[in-house]
Amino acid sequence: MPNTASAIRRVRRVVKQTAVNRIRKSKYRAAVKKMEELVKSGEKEKIKIFFHDFQSILMQVAKTGTINKNTASRKISKISKKISKIISN
């Protein structure tokens, strides 16, 4: 248990921030799963439409520090390569 007033406030803040981070991470994981499903299905139009949103979601989550920026960039790059193979065929 926190003993000082500042420690008590800090605990409250951490609890709120944990909840926010959990929501952001869930949003990130859902976007990655949806994108991977679209890539597996090979639906070009849906992929093109969702890819912009996918990038946006990942960068928003990375900007806030929930995930590392390099992780977001790596995921985007990996999916982008898969998409380019699908679209070129």
C-alpha positions in Angstrom: 0.0 0.0 0.0 1.2 3.5 -0.8 2.0 5.5 2.3 2.3 9.1 0.9 -0.3 11.2 -0.8 1.8 11.4 -3.9 2.1 7.6 -4.0 -1.6 7.3 -3.7 -2.2 9.7 -6.6 0.4 7.8 -8.6 -1.4 4.5 -8.0 -4.7 6.1 -9.2 -3.0 7.4 -12.3 -1.3 4.1 -13.1 -4.7 2.3 -12.9 -6.3 4.7 -15.3 -3.3 4.5 -17.7 -3.3 0.7 -17.6 -6.9 0.7 -18.7 -6.2 3.1 -21.5 -3.2 1.1 -22.7 -5.3 -2.1 -22.6 -7.9 -0.6 -24.9 -5.2 0.7 -27.3 -3.4 -2.7 -27.4 -6.7 -4.4 -28.0 -7.4 -2.0 -30.9 -4.0 -2.7 -32.3 -4.3 -6.5 -32.1 -7.8 -6.4 -33.7 -6.4 -4.3 -36.6 -3.5 -6.7 -37.2 -5.8 -9.8 -37.1 -8.3 -8.2 -39.4 -5.6 -7.2 -41.9 -4.1 -10.7 -41.8 -7.5 -12.2 -42.5 -8.1 -9.9 -45.4 -4.6 -10.8 -46.8 -5.4 -14.5 -46.5 -8.8 -14.1 -48.2 -7.1 -12.2 -51.0 -10.0 -9.6 -51.4 -8.1 -6.8 -53.1 -10.7 -4.1 -52.8 -11.3 -4.6 -49.0 -7.5 -4.8 -48.5 -7.0 -1.4 -50.3 -9.8 0.2 -48.3 -8.6 -1.1 -44.9 -4.9 -0.7 -45.4 -5.0 3.1 -44.8 -7.0 2.6 -41.6 -4.6 -0.2 -40.5 -1.6 2.1 -40.9 -3.4 4.9 -39.0 -4.3 2.7 -36.1 -0.8 1.3 -35.7 0.8 4.7 -35.8 -1.7 6.1 -33.3 -0.9 3.3 -30.9 2.8 3.7 -31.5 2.7 7.5 -31.0 1.3 7.1 -27.5 4.0 4.6 -26.6 1.8 1.6 -26.1 3.8 -0.2 -28.6 7.2 0.7 -30.0 7.3 2.8 -33.2 9.7 0.3 -34.8 7.3 -2.5 -34.1 4.5 -0.7 -35.8 6.7 0.1 -38.8 7.8 -3.5 -39.0 4.2 -4.7 -39.0 3.1 -2.2 -41.6 6.1 -3.1 -43.8 5.5 -6.9 -43.5 1.8 -6.5 -44.4 2.7 -4.1 -47.2 4.9 -6.7 -48.9 2.2 -9.3 -48.7 -0.3 -6.9 -50.2 1.9 -5.9 -53.0 2.3 -9.6 -54.0 -1.5 -10.0 -53.9 -2.3 -6.9 -55.9 0.4 -7.6 -58.5 -1.0 -11.0 -59.3 
